[in-house]
């Protein structure tokens, strides 16, 4: 599977030779759990990757999360994501786990006007892979989201997502809700703070609620390169889940 992923990555990157350079700038879907409404420009390729260390009873190191985005039309992009992680078990040994390979697309629905937000639609499907560690998806796992963004001023915007996520082990999805406040201090520095929440039903009456918060900074070192640093924790019990991460988004062409 690692060879397959490397081959697909090379196929995406090789498309650079067939596109022309222009003044396009990076617009990343990382960091944070909420997804922005921007769609990759036609024939543009962007790589987004990062590392994360989190604790939820045991330590987990994401090694790393990597996504490639490719603009297939003026209003649609294709997405490919691959994640692997090291998890420390109860005997203090490290297990390597592979998440399902995720394929997706993002579509622009409405460009926004006045108080009406910009709207996009995101659809992903997680493809089961050979079991490694504790992760085992029994069947494909789709996820569907509506993405919204209101640009309040030239330095402040509000993004919000609503979606349904399946995890490949149950036919009942979790509801995902996120609200993100984005700030632009200048041409290079930005910041965000967001609340992201999961609501999962068990049985007819029981619903598990998870409320998390993350926040961070972004720095554009070049019009095509953005760096990020962020932290996160569980609002109900910060000791039950917390972490930090950093990453980069690179508009390759």
Buried (B, 14 or more C-beta within 10 A) or exposed (E): EEEEBEEBBEEBBEBEEEBEEEEBEBBBBBBBBBBBBBBBBBBBBBBBBBEBBBBEEEBBBBBBBBBBBBBEEEBBBBBBBBBBBBBBEEEEEEBEBBBBBBBBBBBBBEEBEEEEBBBBBBBBBBBBBEEBBEBBBEEEBBBBBBBBBBBEEEEEBBBBBBBEBBBBEEEEBBBBBBBBBBBBEEEEEBBBBBBBBBBBBEEEEEEEEBBBBBBBBBEBEEEBBBBBBBEBBBEEEEEEBBBBBBBBBBBBB
